[in-house]
């Protein structure tokens, strides 16, 4: 199962506060250059900031943490808002580059895992609802990412290394 989706879907069993759909991006296009800068920053910052588990709050946190280090995000030409927009568009575009069958396969068995857990009936119902919501949000992010595929496609393999399967 894709690590990024584990963190945002199945990982939700541990981190119910993720809000994948919180960032609303303007309709402007993401350029190949911007996507390249985002990918390069993810590569450079991962050793210091850890693996990105994308959401708007995480984008803010990376911006703040990097500002306390070398300020590479700002040096690359991003302010907080343009960073969040470019990172969000790159993430969405990455989701859209994943083959549909592989993308959908990441969702198989999630509700069964909830049902097999030690949660009580009310907790299971709440968690199933949470998982279904996160799956729908992730599918929506992927659909939004279709407009960024051309900019992200040259970096899809690298993004998969950074955000995808870790198994």
C-alpha positions, 0 to 999 in steps of 0.5 A: 500500500502506498505510504502516503495513502497509509499516512492519510487514510489507514494512518488516520487511525492514529492521526485523525486530525489530518485534513487533506482537502483543506487547501483550496488552490487557485486555478493557476497552472503549476509550471514544470519549473515550480514542480521541479523546485518543490521536488528538489526542496523535498529531497534537500529537506527530508533529511532534516525535516523527515518524510512529508505527510502532506496537508496544509498544516504540514506545508506551513510547518515545513516552511517554518522549520526551514526558515529556522534552518537555512531558509531554502524554501524562501531562497528558492523563491517561495513565500509561505502562500506560494510554497503551500500552493506549489506543494499542494499542486505538486502533491495533487499532480503526483496523486494523478500520476499514479495508475488508477488500478494502483491508486484504488488498490491502496484503499482495499481492505481499509474498512475491513481493518477497522472492523477487525480492530479492537474498537467498540461498535461506536468507535468502529462506526466513527472510524469507518466514517472517517476512513470513507471521508478520507478516501473521498478526499484523497480521490478528490485531490487526485481529480484536482491533480489532473490539471497539474499532471503535465508539470509533475510528470517529469518528477513522478518517479522521484516523487514516488520515492519521496511520497509513495511506497516505502515497502 
